[in-house]
Amino acid sequence: MIRFRNTLAVMALAPVLLMSNICNAQSKEVNGEVTVRLEIVSKGNTDYFKQKEEGYFVRASVSNIQDTTISFVIMSCSWPAANWKTNNKSIYVKAVECDANSPERISLKPKQSITFYGFIIGAKGKSEGEKFRLAFLYYNKFEDLLDVMRTSKQKEGPKEFWSNEVRLEDNIFTYKVDTATNR
């Protein structure tokens, strides 16, 4: 009788133990580590590049959707070119020049985000109204990011996490009600 009860107890606990292993494995999984959200803030000019340049100010957020802390490497000031790309050949992420560009490790706790503020330019006179997405290039190691910066060739590319699609348009003096979320 005691042996029968122990067998029943083990059988009852087996699904719980299996599920806890699956849940733990999920947090170590590398796929689906982040989500990327892109917004066009407004159209305008910037004097930052020593010549007036017209383009679009953007905000791109990278959010950790894991239940553990994640980390990745970005460049301190050339992150627009090193860590982002578009899916539209006529739209470019504008990078800045700087004197002290170095790799930085960013760590995000569960549900934490980092927001990048950038500038997008399009082909002369053809970009207004075009749709595009941005990919965040996720580098795990400093060496991988530096290899890409030194040469255009890399053994294996970084993981790419794509944003939502947006249209190049001036959003100044507009508003948008976000969809309701269940909390």
VMD Tcl script that builds the backbone (N, CA, C; Angstrom):
set m [mol new atoms 549]
animate dup $m
set s [atomselect $m all]
$s set {name element resname resid chain x y z} {
  {N N MET 1 A 0.824 -1.202 0.000}
  {CA C MET 1 A 0.000 0.000 0.000}
  {C C MET 1 A 0.863 1.259 0.000}
  {N N ILE 2 A 1.918 1.251 0.805}
  {CA C ILE 2 A 2.800 2.423 0.852}
  {C C ILE 2 A 3.490 2.612 -0.500}
  {N N ARG 3 A 3.946 1.499 -1.088}
  {CA C ARG 3 A 4.596 1.577 -2.383}
  {C C ARG 3 A 3.628 2.139 -3.436}
  {N N PHE 4 A 2.369 1.772 -3.400}
  {CA C PHE 4 A 1.353 2.251 -4.322}
  {C C PHE 4 A 1.158 3.762 -4.167}
  {N N ARG 5 A 1.097 4.256 -2.904}
  {CA C ARG 5 A 0.938 5.701 -2.650}
  {C C ARG 5 A 2.138 6.475 -3.183}
  {N N ASN 6 A 3.359 5.965 -2.971}
  {CA C ASN 6 A 4.555 6.644 -3.474}
  {C C ASN 6 A 4.526 6.718 -5.001}
  {N N THR 7 A 4.082 5.657 -5.648}
  {CA C THR 7 A 3.982 5.646 -7.103}
  {C C THR 7 A 2.974 6.686 -7.573}
  {N N LEU 8 A 1.831 6.771 -6.883}
  {CA C LEU 8 A 0.836 7.789 -7.231}
  {C C LEU 8 A 1.384 9.195 -7.020}
  {N N ALA 9 A 2.126 9.396 -5.928}
  {CA C ALA 9 A 2.699 10.716 -5.652}
  {C C ALA 9 A 3.693 11.109 -6.735}
  {N N VAL 10 A 4.540 10.174 -7.159}
  {CA C VAL 10 A 5.505 10.453 -8.215}
  {C C VAL 10 A 4.779 10.744 -9.519}
  {N N MET 11 A 3.745 9.973 -9.825}
  {CA C MET 11 A 2.985 10.199 -11.052}
  {C C MET 11 A 2.294 11.561 -11.025}
  {N N ALA 12 A 1.821 11.973 -9.865}
  {CA C ALA 12 A 1.160 13.270 -9.750}
  {C C ALA 12 A 2.166 14.411 -9.875}
  {N N LEU 13 A 3.380 14.225 -9.389}
  {CA C LEU 13 A 4.397 15.277 -9.431}
  {C C LEU 13 A 5.117 15.350 -10.779}
  {N N ALA 14 A 5.102 14.290 -11.535}
  {CA C ALA 14 A 5.843 14.256 -12.802}
  {C C ALA 14 A 5.478 15.412 -13.732}
  {N N PRO 15 A 4.184 15.694 -13.972}
  {CA C PRO 15 A 3.863 16.828 -14.866}
  {C C PRO 15 A 4.367 18.160 -14.320}
  {N N VAL 16 A 4.309 18.341 -13.009}
  {CA C VAL 16 A 4.785 19.586 -12.396}
  {C C VAL 16 A 6.282 19.729 -12.613}
  {N N LEU 17 A 7.028 18.637 -12.380}
  {CA C LEU 17 A 8.474 18.681 -12.579}
  {C C LEU 17 A 8.825 18.928 -14.044}
  {N N LEU 18 A 8.123 18.271 -14.944}
  {CA C LEU 18 A 8.378 18.487 -16.367}
  {C C LEU 18 A 8.085 19.930 -16.765}
  {N N MET 19 A 6.995 20.482 -16.285}
  {CA C MET 19 A 6.641 21.858 -16.627}
  {C C MET 19 A 7.656 22.843 -16.072}
  {N N SER 20 A 8.177 22.590 -14.854}
  {CA C SER 20 A 9.158 23.518 -14.304}
  {C C SER 20 A 10.435 23.468 -15.117}
  {N N ASN 21 A 10.825 22.298 -15.645}
  {CA C ASN 21 A 11.996 22.234 -16.518}
  {C C ASN 21 A 11.756 22.984 -17.815}
  {N N ILE 22 A 10.570 22.877 -18.376}
  {CA C ILE 22 A 10.250 23.595 -19.605}
  {C C ILE 22 A 10.289 25.098 -19.359}
  {N N CYS 23 A 9.719 25.550 -18.256}
  {CA C CYS 23 A 9.716 26.981 -17.946}
  {C C CYS 23 A 11.125 27.505 -17.743}
  {N N ASN 24 A 11.970 26.751 -17.041}
  {CA C ASN 24 A 13.343 27.197 -16.847}
  {C C ASN 24 A 14.089 27.237 -18.168}
  {N N ALA 25 A 13.853 26.266 -19.014}
  {CA C ALA 25 A 14.523 26.254 -20.307}
  {C C ALA 25 A 14.094 27.442 -21.157}
  {N N GLN 26 A 12.856 27.860 -21.031}
  {CA C GLN 26 A 12.350 28.965 -21.822}
  {C C GLN 26 A 13.119 30.248 -21.532}
  {N N SER 27 A 13.452 30.506 -20.279}
  {CA C SER 27 A 14.129 31.748 -19.951}
  {C C SER 27 A 15.559 31.772 -20.472}
  {N N LYS 28 A 16.143 30.598 -20.770}
  {CA C LYS 28 A 17.499 30.545 -21.296}
  {C C LYS 28 A 17.514 30.553 -22.816}
  {N N GLU 29 A 16.367 30.461 -23.438}
  {CA C GLU 29 A 16.278 30.397 -24.891}
  {C C GLU 29 A 16.666 31.739 -25.497}
  {N N VAL 30 A 17.356 31.704 -26.625}
  {CA C VAL 30 A 17.835 32.936 -27.238}
  {C C VAL 30 A 16.853 33.531 -28.241}
  {N N ASN 31 A 15.935 32.758 -28.764}
  {CA C ASN 31 A 14.968 33.293 -29.728}
  {C C ASN 31 A 13.921 34.128 -29.021}
  {N N GLY 32 A 13.515 35.211 -29.662}
  {CA C GLY 32 A 12.462 36.039 -29.087}
  {C C GLY 32 A 12.876 36.756 -27.826}
  {N N GLU 33 A 14.132 37.190 -27.767}
  {CA C GLU 33 A 14.619 37.860 -26.568}
  {C C GLU 33 A 14.043 39.254 -26.404}
  {N N VAL 34 A 13.817 39.922 -27.524}
  {CA C VAL 34 A 13.387 41.311 -27.468}
  {C C VAL 34 A 12.272 41.574 -28.481}
  {N N THR 35 A 11.560 42.658 -28.234}
  {CA C THR 35 A 10.656 43.196 -29.241}
  {C C THR 35 A 11.149 44.597 -29.572}
  {N N VAL 36 A 10.862 45.028 -30.786}
  {CA C VAL 36 A 11.309 46.341 -31.242}
  {C C VAL 36 A 10.087 47.134 -31.677}
  {N N ARG 37 A 9.966 48.336 -31.171}
  {CA C ARG 37 A 8.835 49.219 -31.498}
  {C C ARG 37 A 9.387 50.490 -32.110}
  {N N LEU 38 A 8.899 50.866 -33.286}
  {CA C LEU 38 A 9.376 52.037 -34.021}
  {C C LEU 38 A 8.265 53.061 -34.158}
  {N N GLU 39 A 8.618 54.332 -33.982}
  {CA C GLU 39 A 7.677 55.434 -34.170}
  {C C GLU 39 A 8.364 56.555 -34.931}
  {N N ILE 40 A 7.657 57.164 -35.847}
  {CA C ILE 40 A 8.120 58.399 -36.477}
  {C C ILE 40 A 7.637 59.522 -35.567}
  {N N VAL 41 A 8.535 60.360 -35.107}
  {CA C VAL 41 A 8.156 61.459 -34.214}
  {C C VAL 41 A 7.707 62.659 -35.033}
  {N N SER 42 A 8.564 63.104 -35.953}
  {CA C SER 42 A 8.199 64.233 -36.809}
  {C C SER 42 A 9.205 64.369 -37.945}
  {N N LYS 43 A 8.841 65.187 -38.898}
  {CA C LYS 43 A 9.730 65.522 -40.004}
  {C C LYS 43 A 10.417 66.828 -39.655}
  {N N GLY 44 A 11.666 66.979 -40.057}
  {CA C GLY 44 A 12.345 68.225 -39.759}
  {C C GLY 44 A 13.765 68.263 -40.274}
  {N N ASN 45 A 14.455 69.328 -39.887}
  {CA C ASN 45 A 15.846 69.549 -40.254}
  {C C ASN 45 A 16.724 69.405 -39.025}
  {N N THR 46 A 17.930 68.973 -39.254}
  {CA C THR 46 A 18.886 68.924 -38.162}
  {C C THR 46 A 20.165 69.624 -38.598}
  {N N ASP 47 A 20.774 70.352 -37.677}
  {CA C ASP 47 A 22.058 71.007 -37.922}
  {C C ASP 47 A 23.207 70.157 -37.392}
  {N N TYR 48 A 22.892 69.015 -36.846}
  {CA C TYR 48 A 23.903 68.180 -36.207}
  {C C TYR 48 A 24.995 67.748 -37.172}
  {N N PHE 49 A 24.683 67.578 -38.414}
  {CA C PHE 49 A 25.625 67.046 -39.385}
  {C C PHE 49 A 26.384 68.139 -40.141}
  {N N LYS 50 A 26.444 69.350 -39.605}
  {CA C LYS 50 A 27.164 70.497 -40.165}
  {C C LYS 50 A 26.603 70.980 -41.494}
  {N N GLN 51 A 25.549 70.391 -41.932}
  {CA C GLN 51 A 24.805 70.902 -43.070}
  {C C GLN 51 A 23.346 70.614 -42.764}
  {N N LYS 52 A 22.519 71.532 -43.134}
  {CA C LYS 52 A 21.098 71.293 -42.861}
  {C C LYS 52 A 20.657 70.085 -43.661}
  {N N GLU 53 A 20.095 69.139 -42.953}
  {CA C GLU 53 A 19.645 67.926 -43.611}
  {C C GLU 53 A 18.210 67.678 -43.194}
  {N N GLU 54 A 17.358 67.399 -44.178}
  {CA C GLU 54 A 15.960 67.131 -43.885}
  {C C GLU 54 A 15.750 65.628 -43.772}
  {N N GLY 55 A 14.950 65.259 -42.794}
  {CA C GLY 55 A 14.656 63.852 -42.584}
  {C C GLY 55 A 13.552 63.689 -41.562}
  {N N TYR 56 A 13.566 62.569 -40.880}
  {CA C TYR 56 A 12.516 62.240 -39.916}
  {C C TYR 56 A 13.154 61.822 -38.593}
  {N N PHE 57 A 12.646 62.387 -37.520}
  {CA C PHE 57 A 13.094 62.002 -36.187}
  {C C PHE 57 A 12.317 60.755 -35.779}
  {N N VAL 58 A 13.037 59.758 -35.288}
  {CA C VAL 58 A 12.404 58.487 -34.928}
  {C C VAL 58 A 12.757 58.100 -33.501}
  {N N ARG 59 A 11.898 57.270 -32.947}
  {CA C ARG 59 A 12.121 56.686 -31.621}
  {C C ARG 59 A 11.947 55.176 -31.795}
  {N N ALA 60 A 12.985 54.428 -31.417}
  {CA C ALA 60 A 12.931 52.971 -31.512}
  {C C ALA 60 A 13.236 52.386 -30.140}
  {N N SER 61 A 12.335 51.559 -29.645}
  {CA C SER 61 A 12.504 50.945 -28.324}
  {C C SER 61 A 12.763 49.463 -28.465}
  {N N VAL 62 A 13.727 48.979 -27.708}
  {CA C VAL 62 A 14.043 47.559 -27.636}
  {C C VAL 62 A 13.658 47.110 -26.238}
  {N N SER 63 A 12.750 46.143 -26.136}
  {CA C SER 63 A 12.231 45.685 -24.839}
  {C C SER 63 A 12.598 44.229 -24.593}
  {N N ASN 64 A 13.064 43.952 -23.384}
  {CA C ASN 64 A 13.372 42.585 -22.971}
  {C C ASN 64 A 12.066 41.876 -22.639}
  {N N ILE 65 A 11.744 40.815 -23.354}
  {CA C ILE 65 A 10.518 40.064 -23.081}
  {C C ILE 65 A 10.811 38.746 -22.380}
  {N N GLN 66 A 12.066 38.547 -22.000}
  {CA C GLN 66 A 12.451 37.335 -21.264}
  {C C GLN 66 A 12.134 37.508 -19.785}
  {N N ASP 67 A 12.191 36.416 -19.045}
  {CA C ASP 67 A 11.998 36.508 -17.597}
  {C C ASP 67 A 13.345 36.539 -16.872}
  {N N THR 68 A 14.423 36.747 -17.634}
  {CA C THR 68 A 15.759 36.913 -17.072}
  {C C THR 68 A 16.415 38.122 -17.714}
  {N N THR 69 A 17.474 38.605 -17.103}
  {CA C THR 69 A 18.222 39.730 -17.648}
  {C C THR 69 A 18.951 39.298 -18.920}
  {N N ILE 70 A 18.958 40.175 -19.906}
  {CA C ILE 70 A 19.691 39.928 -21.145}
  {C C ILE 70 A 20.726 41.032 -21.312}
  {N N SER 71 A 21.723 40.788 -22.161}
  {CA C SER 71 A 22.684 41.852 -22.451}
  {C C SER 71 A 23.140 41.743 -23.892}
  {N N PHE 72 A 23.527 42.886 -24.437}
  {CA C PHE 72 A 23.998 42.975 -25.813}
  {C C PHE 72 A 24.964 44.133 -25.894}
  {N N VAL 73 A 25.627 44.248 -27.047}
  {CA C VAL 73 A 26.657 45.262 -27.223}
  {C C VAL 73 A 26.221 46.258 -28.289}
  {N N ILE 74 A 26.406 47.546 -27.981}
  {CA C ILE 74 A 26.173 48.613 -28.957}
  {C C ILE 74 A 27.419 49.490 -28.996}
  {N N MET 75 A 27.532 50.323 -30.006}
  {CA C MET 75 A 28.602 51.312 -30.049}
  {C C MET 75 A 28.095 52.575 -29.361}
  {N N SER 76 A 28.987 53.258 -28.637}
  {CA C SER 76 A 28.572 54.399 -27.818}
  {C C SER 76 A 27.965 55.536 -28.630}
  {N N CYS 77 A 28.476 55.819 -29.825}
  {CA C CYS 77 A 27.853 56.883 -30.616}
  {C C CYS 77 A 27.549 56.496 -32.055}
  {N N SER 78 A 28.107 55.420 -32.572}
  {CA C SER 78 A 27.771 55.022 -33.942}
  {C C SER 78 A 26.747 53.893 -33.967}
  {N N TRP 79 A 25.982 53.763 -32.881}
  {CA C TRP 79 A 24.953 52.714 -32.837}
  {C C TRP 79 A 23.940 52.809 -33.978}
  {N N PRO 80 A 23.632 54.018 -34.519}
  {CA C PRO 80 A 22.667 54.019 -35.623}
  {C C PRO 80 A 23.129 53.181 -36.817}
  {N N ALA 81 A 24.407 53.233 -37.143}
  {CA C ALA 81 A 24.920 52.465 -38.277}
  {C C ALA 81 A 25.304 51.047 -37.878}
  {N N ALA 82 A 25.820 50.866 -36.682}
  {CA C ALA 82 A 26.325 49.553 -36.260}
  {C C ALA 82 A 25.220 48.606 -35.812}
  {N N ASN 83 A 24.156 49.131 -35.215}
  {CA C ASN 83 A 23.140 48.273 -34.610}
  {C C ASN 83 A 21.762 48.346 -35.262}
  {N N TRP 84 A 21.614 49.092 -36.342}
  {CA C TRP 84 A 20.305 49.222 -36.986}
  {C C TRP 84 A 20.433 49.146 -38.494}
  {N N LYS 85 A 19.403 48.608 -39.143}
  {CA C LYS 85 A 19.315 48.631 -40.598}
  {C C LYS 85 A 17.842 48.682 -40.983}
  {N N THR 86 A 17.587 49.119 -42.228}
  {CA C THR 86 A 16.210 49.197 -42.716}
  {C C THR 86 A 15.974 48.106 -43.759}
  {N N ASN 87 A 14.713 47.872 -44.039}
  {CA C ASN 87 A 14.357 46.913 -45.090}
  {C C ASN 87 A 14.006 47.619 -46.406}
  {N N ASN 88 A 14.216 48.941 -46.464}
  {CA C ASN 88 A 13.893 49.731 -47.645}
  {C C ASN 88 A 15.182 50.398 -48.141}
  {N N LYS 89 A 15.591 50.084 -49.355}
  {CA C LYS 89 A 16.869 50.573 -49.880}
  {C C LYS 89 A 16.911 52.094 -50.081}
  {N N SER 90 A 15.770 52.752 -50.049}
  {CA C SER 90 A 15.776 54.208 -50.239}
  {C C SER 90 A 15.639 54.972 -48.919}
  {N N ILE 91 A 15.713 54.267 -47.801}
  {CA C ILE 91 A 15.618 54.901 -46.483}
  {C C ILE 91 A 16.839 54.494 -45.663}
  {N N TYR 92 A 17.492 55.485 -45.056}
  {CA C TYR 92 A 18.751 55.254 -44.351}
  {C C TYR 92 A 18.687 55.735 -42.907}
  {N N VAL 93 A 19.354 55.002 -42.033}
  {CA C VAL 93 A 19.540 55.440 -40.651}
  {C C VAL 93 A 20.794 56.297 -40.661}
  {N N LYS 94 A 20.673 57.527 -40.230}
  {CA C LYS 94 A 21.799 58.463 -40.254}
  {C C LYS 94 A 22.652 58.268 -39.006}
  {N N ALA 95 A 23.944 58.101 -39.197}
  {CA C ALA 95 A 24.881 57.945 -38.078}
  {C C ALA 95 A 25.612 59.258 -37.843}
  {N N VAL 96 A 26.123 59.417 -36.659}
  {CA C VAL 96 A 26.868 60.627 -36.303}
  {C C VAL 96 A 28.358 60.306 -36.253}
  {N N GLU 97 A 29.157 61.329 -36.455}
  {CA C GLU 97 A 30.591 61.181 -36.292}
  {C C GLU 97 A 30.942 61.574 -34.869}
  {N N CYS 98 A 31.922 60.892 -34.308}
  {CA C CYS 98 A 32.327 61.239 -32.951}
  {C C CYS 98 A 33.788 60.893 -32.754}
  {N N ASP 99 A 34.381 61.433 -31.706}
  {CA C ASP 99 A 35.801 61.222 -31.438}
  {C C ASP 99 A 36.070 60.057 -30.496}
  {N N ALA 100 A 35.081 59.636 -29.747}
  {CA C ALA 100 A 35.298 58.587 -28.745}
  {C C ALA 100 A 34.228 57.507 -28.882}
  {N N ASN 101 A 34.330 56.724 -29.934}
  {CA C ASN 101 A 33.348 55.681 -30.198}
  {C C ASN 101 A 33.888 54.356 -29.674}
  {N N SER 102 A 33.146 53.734 -28.789}
  {CA C SER 102 A 33.613 52.462 -28.218}
  {C C SER 102 A 32.418 51.555 -27.941}
  {N N PRO 103 A 32.671 50.242 -27.872}
  {CA C PRO 103 A 31.569 49.332 -27.574}
  {C C PRO 103 A 31.128 49.448 -26.117}
  {N N GLU 104 A 29.840 49.314 -25.899}
  {CA C GLU 104 A 29.261 49.336 -24.551}
  {C C GLU 104 A 28.339 48.140 -24.391}
  {N N ARG 105 A 28.369 47.528 -23.223}
  {CA C ARG 105 A 27.447 46.428 -22.934}
  {C C ARG 105 A 26.222 47.016 -22.248}
  {N N ILE 106 A 25.056 46.693 -22.781}
  {CA C ILE 106 A 23.777 47.131 -22.223}
  {C C ILE 106 A 23.095 45.904 -21.621}
  {N N SER 107 A 22.630 46.027 -20.390}
  {CA C SER 107 A 21.871 44.950 -19.739}
  {C C SER 107 A 20.457 45.442 -19.488}
  {N N LEU 108 A 19.495 44.602 -19.821}
  {CA C LEU 108 A 18.090 44.932 -19.590}
  {C C LEU 108 A 17.478 43.866 -18.691}
  {N N LYS 109 A 16.889 44.305 -17.615}
  {CA C LYS 109 A 16.174 43.392 -16.723}
  {C C LYS 109 A 14.867 42.974 -17.400}
  {N N PRO 110 A 14.205 41.946 -16.876}
  {CA C PRO 110 A 12.921 41.545 -17.466}
  {C C PRO 110 A 11.945 42.732 -17.556}
  {N N LYS 111 A 11.305 42.875 -18.681}
  {CA C LYS 111 A 10.318 43.929 -18.978}
  {C C LYS 111 A 10.934 45.321 -19.081}
  {N N GLN 112 A 12.255 45.436 -19.034}
  {CA C GLN 112 A 12.923 46.731 -19.158}
  {C C GLN 112 A 13.191 47.028 -20.629}
  {N N SER 113 A 13.221 48.318 -20.983}
  {CA C SER 113 A 13.437 48.746 -22.367}
  {C C SER 113 A 14.554 49.768 -22.441}
  {N N ILE 114 A 15.103 49.897 -23.633}
  {CA C ILE 114 A 16.026 50.989 -23.944}
  {C C ILE 114 A 15.445 51.690 -25.163}
  {N N THR 115 A 15.477 53.011 -25.160}
  {CA C THR 115 A 14.924 53.783 -26.263}
  {C C THR 115 A 16.045 54.518 -26.981}
  {N N PHE 116 A 16.077 54.378 -28.291}
  {CA C PHE 116 A 17.049 55.042 -29.147}
  {C C PHE 116 A 16.328 56.154 -29.894}
  {N N TYR 117 A 16.931 57.339 -29.921}
  {CA C TYR 117 A 16.378 58.478 -30.649}
  {C C TYR 117 A 17.285 58.726 -31.838}
  {N N GLY 118 A 16.733 58.650 -33.031}
  {CA C GLY 118 A 17.567 58.747 -34.213}
  {C C GLY 118 A 16.970 59.610 -35.297}
  {N N PHE 119 A 17.638 59.565 -36.441}
  {CA C PHE 119 A 17.269 60.390 -37.581}
  {C C PHE 119 A 17.316 59.520 -38.831}
  {N N ILE 120 A 16.249 59.542 -39.608}
  {CA C ILE 120 A 16.119 58.752 -40.829}
  {C C ILE 120 A 16.090 59.711 -42.010}
  {N N ILE 121 A 16.820 59.368 -43.046}
  {CA C ILE 121 A 16.737 60.169 -44.276}
  {C C ILE 121 A 16.331 59.252 -45.422}
  {N N GLY 122 A 15.723 59.859 -46.415}
  {CA C GLY 122 A 15.287 59.096 -47.584}
  {C C GLY 122 A 15.944 59.601 -48.840}
  {N N ALA 123 A 15.772 58.842 -49.896}
  {CA C ALA 123 A 16.280 59.260 -51.196}
  {C C ALA 123 A 15.635 60.598 -51.556}
  {N N LYS 124 A 16.367 61.443 -52.201}
  {CA C LYS 124 A 15.908 62.802 -52.519}
  {C C LYS 124 A 14.541 62.820 -53.189}
  {N N GLY 125 A 13.568 63.404 -52.494}
  {CA C GLY 125 A 12.252 63.620 -53.048}
  {C C GLY 125 A 11.379 62.391 -53.236}
  {N N LYS 126 A 11.844 61.213 -52.838}
  {CA C LYS 126 A 11.076 60.005 -53.097}
  {C C LYS 126 A 10.599 59.304 -51.832}
  {N N SER 127 A 10.948 59.777 -50.680}
  {CA C SER 127 A 10.708 58.989 -49.474}
  {C C SER 127 A 9.373 59.247 -48.784}
  {N N GLU 128 A 8.786 60.413 -48.924}
  {CA C GLU 128 A 7.536 60.731 -48.235}
  {C C GLU 128 A 6.481 59.681 -48.550}
  {N N GLY 129 A 5.895 59.102 -47.519}
  {CA C GLY 129 A 4.846 58.119 -47.675}
  {C C GLY 129 A 5.321 56.678 -47.799}
  {N N GLU 130 A 6.627 56.472 -47.962}
  {CA C GLU 130 A 7.138 55.099 -48.079}
  {C C GLU 130 A 7.075 54.387 -46.734}
  {N N LYS 131 A 6.872 53.084 -46.797}
  {CA C LYS 131 A 6.828 52.257 -45.590}
  {C C LYS 131 A 8.164 51.561 -45.401}
  {N N PHE 132 A 8.508 51.316 -44.142}
  {CA C PHE 132 A 9.731 50.590 -43.848}
  {C C PHE 132 A 9.684 50.037 -42.430}
  {N N ARG 133 A 10.637 49.168 -42.165}
  {CA C ARG 133 A 10.845 48.609 -40.829}
  {C C ARG 133 A 12.321 48.750 -40.486}
  {N N LEU 134 A 12.615 48.767 -39.194}
  {CA C LEU 134 A 13.999 48.765 -38.732}
  {C C LEU 134 A 14.299 47.433 -38.071}
  {N N ALA 135 A 15.522 46.970 -38.245}
  {CA C ALA 135 A 15.993 45.774 -37.540}
  {C C ALA 135 A 17.038 46.201 -36.528}
  {N N PHE 136 A 16.891 45.714 -35.298}
  {CA C PHE 136 A 17.923 45.893 -34.282}
  {C C PHE 136 A 18.891 44.730 -34.427}
  {N N LEU 137 A 20.171 45.043 -34.613}
  {CA C LEU 137 A 21.207 44.026 -34.776}
  {C C LEU 137 A 21.784 43.720 -33.398}
  {N N TYR 138 A 21.532 42.533 -32.923}
  {CA C TYR 138 A 21.805 42.107 -31.549}
  {C C TYR 138 A 23.145 41.376 -31.498}
  {N N TYR 139 A 24.158 42.052 -30.969}
  {CA C TYR 139 A 25.492 41.466 -30.835}
  {C C TYR 139 A 25.698 41.000 -29.400}
  {N N ASN 140 A 26.119 39.750 -29.240}
  {CA C ASN 140 A 26.400 39.217 -27.902}
  {C C ASN 140 A 27.788 39.593 -27.409}
  {N N LYS 141 A 28.754 39.655 -28.336}
  {CA C LYS 141 A 30.147 39.866 -27.948}
  {C C LYS 141 A 30.724 41.121 -28.590}
  {N N PHE 142 A 31.641 41.770 -27.866}
  {CA C PHE 142 A 32.338 42.938 -28.384}
  {C C PHE 142 A 33.049 42.607 -29.695}
  {N N GLU 143 A 33.691 41.439 -29.747}
  {CA C GLU 143 A 34.479 41.052 -30.922}
  {C C GLU 143 A 33.619 41.004 -32.178}
  {N N ASP 144 A 32.407 40.488 -32.065}
  {CA C ASP 144 A 31.524 40.394 -33.233}
  {C C ASP 144 A 31.184 41.777 -33.778}
  {N N LEU 145 A 30.890 42.697 -32.893}
  {CA C LEU 145 A 30.553 44.054 -33.313}
  {C C LEU 145 A 31.772 44.738 -33.925}
  {N N LEU 146 A 32.930 44.578 -33.317}
  {CA C LEU 146 A 34.139 45.209 -33.840}
  {C C LEU 146 A 34.547 44.606 -35.181}
  {N N ASP 147 A 34.351 43.298 -35.379}
  {CA C ASP 147 A 34.644 42.667 -36.666}
  {C C ASP 147 A 33.817 43.294 -37.779}
  {N N VAL 148 A 32.555 43.549 -37.516}
  {CA C VAL 148 A 31.677 44.158 -38.510}
  {C C VAL 148 A 32.136 45.572 -38.820}
  {N N MET 149 A 32.588 46.298 -37.798}
  {CA C MET 149 A 33.022 47.677 -38.016}
  {C C MET 149 A 34.330 47.725 -38.814}
  {N N ARG 150 A 35.187 46.731 -38.643}
  {CA C ARG 150 A 36.463 46.692 -39.363}
  {C C ARG 150 A 36.280 46.285 -40.827}
  {N N THR 151 A 35.431 45.317 -41.062}
  {CA C THR 151 A 35.212 44.820 -42.424}
  {C C THR 151 A 33.723 44.666 -42.653}
  {N N SER 152 A 33.348 44.587 -43.885}
  {CA C SER 152 A 31.931 44.373 -44.172}
  {C C SER 152 A 31.594 42.889 -44.147}
  {N N LYS 153 A 32.615 42.040 -43.992}
  {CA C LYS 153 A 32.389 40.601 -43.967}
  {C C LYS 153 A 32.380 40.107 -42.530}
  {N N GLN 154 A 31.492 39.192 -42.264}
  {CA C GLN 154 A 31.410 38.584 -40.950}
  {C C GLN 154 A 31.043 37.120 -41.138}
  {N N LYS 155 A 31.629 36.261 -40.296}
  {CA C LYS 155 A 31.352 34.826 -40.402}
  {C C LYS 155 A 29.861 34.559 -40.305}
  {N N GLU 156 A 29.286 34.992 -39.252}
  {CA C GLU 156 A 27.854 34.796 -39.019}
  {C C GLU 156 A 27.276 36.118 -38.543}
  {N N GLY 157 A 26.225 36.574 -39.181}
  {CA C GLY 157 A 25.643 37.857 -38.822}
  {C C GLY 157 A 24.983 37.835 -37.457}
  {N N PRO 158 A 24.731 39.008 -36.901}
  {CA C PRO 158 A 24.053 39.085 -35.609}
  {C C PRO 158 A 22.582 38.706 -35.747}
  {N N LYS 159 A 21.958 38.417 -34.629}
  {CA C LYS 159 A 20.512 38.190 -34.649}
  {C C LYS 159 A 19.849 39.516 -35.013}
  {N N GLU 160 A 18.779 39.433 -35.781}
  {CA C GLU 160 A 18.036 40.626 -36.186}
  {C C GLU 160 A 16.633 40.549 -35.612}
  {N N PHE 161 A 16.227 41.635 -34.967}
  {CA C PHE 161 A 14.868 41.729 -34.430}
  {C C PHE 161 A 14.196 42.903 -35.115}
  {N N TRP 162 A 13.141 42.612 -35.885}
  {CA C TRP 162 A 12.488 43.619 -36.719}
  {C C TRP 162 A 11.371 44.346 -35.982}
  {N N SER 163 A 11.240 45.625 -36.299}
  {CA C SER 163 A 10.191 46.473 -35.724}
  {C C SER 163 A 8.894 46.316 -36.488}
  {N N ASN 164 A 7.897 46.994 -36.005}
  {CA C ASN 164 A 6.650 47.166 -36.727}
  {C C ASN 164 A 6.918 48.028 -37.963}
  {N N GLU 165 A 6.014 47.981 -38.924}
  {CA C GLU 165 A 6.159 48.788 -40.136}
  {C C GLU 165 A 5.568 50.169 -39.894}
  {N N VAL 166 A 6.265 51.206 -40.366}
  {CA C VAL 166 A 5.767 52.577 -40.267}
  {C C VAL 166 A 5.866 53.237 -41.634}
  {N N ARG 167 A 5.150 54.339 -41.776}
  {CA C ARG 167 A 5.165 55.138 -43.004}
  {C C ARG 167 A 5.893 56.440 -42.696}
  {N N LEU 168 A 6.758 56.864 -43.613}
  {CA C LEU 168 A 7.445 58.144 -43.449}
  {C C LEU 168 A 6.442 59.267 -43.652}
  {N N GLU 169 A 6.097 59.920 -42.561}
  {CA C GLU 169 A 5.162 61.039 -42.619}
  {C C GLU 169 A 5.395 61.938 -41.419}
  {N N ASP 170 A 5.051 63.174 -41.577}
  {CA C ASP 170 A 5.223 64.149 -40.509}
  {C C ASP 170 A 4.095 63.964 -39.494}
  {N N ASN 171 A 4.429 63.623 -38.274}
  {CA C ASN 171 A 3.434 63.382 -37.228}
  {C C ASN 171 A 3.291 64.538 -36.248}
  {N N ILE 172 A 3.916 65.670 -36.544}
  {CA C ILE 172 A 3.839 66.802 -35.626}
  {C C ILE 172 A 2.394 67.311 -35.577}
  {N N PHE 173 A 1.957 67.680 -34.423}
  {CA C PHE 173 A 0.605 68.181 -34.157}
  {C C PHE 173 A -0.478 67.148 -34.447}
  {N N THR 174 A -0.155 65.889 -34.245}
  {CA C THR 174 A -1.149 64.826 -34.369}
  {C C THR 174 A -1.212 64.080 -33.041}
  {N N TYR 175 A -2.187 63.241 -32.878}
  {CA C TYR 175 A -2.270 62.400 -31.693}
  {C C TYR 175 A -2.816 61.041 -32.072}
  {N N LYS 176 A -2.572 60.073 -31.199}
  {CA C LYS 176 A -3.015 58.717 -31.463}
  {C C LYS 176 A -3.405 58.085 -30.125}
  {N N VAL 177 A -4.559 57.490 -30.086}
  {CA C VAL 177 A -5.002 56.764 -28.888}
  {C C VAL 177 A -4.482 55.330 -29.021}
  {N N ASP 178 A -3.715 54.885 -28.044}
  {CA C ASP 178 A -3.192 53.525 -28.078}
  {C C ASP 178 A -4.291 52.519 -27.799}
  {N N THR 179 A -4.093 51.309 -28.279}
  {CA C THR 179 A -5.065 50.260 -28.019}
  {C C THR 179 A -5.019 49.871 -26.557}
  {N N ALA 180 A -6.139 49.441 -26.042}
  {CA C ALA 180 A -6.235 49.051 -24.634}
  {C C ALA 180 A -5.453 47.770 -24.406}
  {N N THR 181 A -4.823 47.693 -23.247}
  {CA C THR 181 A -4.095 46.486 -22.871}
  {C C THR 181 A -4.737 45.907 -21.618}
  {N N ASN 182 A -4.729 44.611 -21.514}
  {CA C ASN 182 A -5.256 43.962 -20.302}
  {C C ASN 182 A -4.167 43.958 -19.250}
  {N N ARG 183 A -4.461 44.570 -18.139}
  {CA C ARG 183 A -3.459 44.613 -17.054}
  {C C ARG 183 A -4.019 43.991 -15.822}
}
mol reanalyze $m
mol bondsrecalc $m
mol representation Tube
mol addrep $m
